[in-house]
Amino acid sequence: RISSADRTMRPQGKNQGDYQMFKPTILGAGLLMGVASVAAADGHVFGQEAGWNIINSEALGGCLMEQTQDSGIQVQFGINGKRELGYVALFAREDLGLPDGETRIANFNIDGALFEGEGQTVVTDGFEGGFLYFNNPNFINDIINGQEMVITTEAGTEVTVDLTGTKAAGDAVLACEAANYG
């Protein structure tokens, strides 16, 4: 497995205090971003930036960026204000044979920076995929400054995500957060 203390996506702690220490670092750097689930379909479009839709999801209590890649995979990075964590989600509108709610390990390679995270599979409304929560500022920074993210599942399946435009879209997510959640 790919992991190291400073490159893991696993939350460093689950309590409010740990996130509060992390949150100012991200906000101060203008990097607050994460990933959402298909549940964000309840959201309101805040705008578009650099090929990404910026959405305010009241159900999640945060904003996100989403894009359907050329491969047909829907990618979402956002904020779940209710859990006070960032998240990443990938979904396909096809039968992938995934069970709903299963915990799995995924490895992420963002332009050579390696991360490992534990996510959950989701099957809903004709979509299959998964999401994971994170609070690691290195992961966020690498996404918004990266060009490509390759995700490898435990089963060896690889998905490549084009990160073009994530810097500008990340700034738009911050604007959405400021406008809707102060």
N, C-alpha and C positions, 0 to 999 in steps of 0.2 A: 504494500500500500504506500501511496505517496503521502507523506505528512512530515511536518516539522512544527515546532512550537509556534513559530511566527507566521506560518502559512496555513494553519488549519482554519476551516470555516466554521467549525463547531463553536457555538457560543462559549465565551470564556466563563460565563456564569449565567445563572438563570434568574437572578434577582434584579430588582429595579435598580439597585445601587450600581451594579456592574454596567448596566446599559447607560446610566446617567454619566458615568465617567467616560464612556465611549462616545456618546452622542455629541458632546461639545467638540471633541476632536474632529469628528466628521463635519459638523456644521461649520466649524471654524475654517476648515480647509475647503469648504464648498463641495464636499464629495458625498453628501447624503444621498444614497441611492440603494436600491435593492431589487427584489424580484417578487412577483405576485402569482396568484393562482387564477384559474379560469373564473373563480368567484368574482374577479374584478369586472366581469361582464355587467355587474350592477352599476358600474361607475358612470360618471359624467365626463365627457371629453373636455379637457382643460385646454388642449391645443395640440399642435404637431410641431416637431422639431427634428431636423436632420433625418427624416424618414421614419421617425418613431412617433407613435401616438402617446400623448401624455394624458393620463386618466386619473381623476379623483374618485377613489373607491370609498364611499361612506361605510360600506360593510366592513372593510378592512381598517378604516380610520387612517388612511394615508393615500399617497399618490404613487403612481407607477408609470413606467414607460413600457410600451408593448409594440411588437412588430412581428409580422409574419414573414419569415425568411423565404428565400427562393426555393428552399427545400420543402416548404409547406409547414415547417415547424413554427409554432407560435412561441415567442420568447417574451418573457416579462421580467422586469427588474423593478422592485418597489419597496415601499415601506408599509409594514403592518403596524399601525399605531396602537392597536389593541394589545399586541404582544411586544411592542417597542423593539422590533428587530427588522432588519432588511431581509428580503427574500429573493430567490431566483426560481423561476418556473419555466418549464418547457412542456408543450403539449402538441399533439398531432391529432388531426381529425381522421383517425383510422384505428382499426383494431390491432393493437400491438400485443395483445394477450397478457396485459398487465393485470395483476390483482389490485383491487382498491385497498388503500390503507396499509400497504406493506412497507416496512422500513428497509432501506437499501443504502449501500455506500456508493458514492460516485467520486471520481477523480476529475479534477479540472486543471487544464493546462491553458493558461492565458499568456500567450507569447513567451512561453518558457517558464513562467512562474507557476509553481505547482501547489494545488490545494486539494484537500480531501474533505468531504462532508457527508453527513448522514441525512438523507431525505426521505420523503414519503411519496409513494405512488398514489395517483388520483385517477379515477375513472368517473367522468361525469358529462352529461349532456352531449354525448358523441365524441368527447375528447378523452385521450389517454395521455398520461405523462406523469410529471411529478414536480415537487417543489422542495426547497430546503430553506431554513432560516439561517441567518448568519449575523455576526456583529464584528467581523474582522475588518478593520479599515484598510489593510493591505489588499484584501480581496476586492473591495469596492474601488479602490484606487486603480488596481490593475484592470478592472473591467472598463472604467471610463477612459482610461488611457490606452487600452489595448486595441488590437486590430482583429484578433481571432481568439475564440475560446473553444477548446475541444474537450468535450465531456465524455468520459469513459465509465460505463456502468460496471457493476460487479460481473455481469454476464459477458462483458467484453464489447458490448455495443458502443459505437462512437457516434457522437453528434457534434457537428461543427457549427458554431454560431459566429456570424459576421458581426463584429462590434463597431462597425463604421457608424459614426454619429453619436456614440454613447456619451461623449463629453458634453456636447451641446444639449442632448436630451437630459442628461443628469442635471444640468443647470436649470432646465425647464421643470424637472421634478422638484427641485428646491423651490422654484417660484410657486409652483402649485401648492407645496407644503406650506409656504409662508402665507399664501392667500387664503388657504382653507383651514389651517391648523395653528397658525400663529407661530 
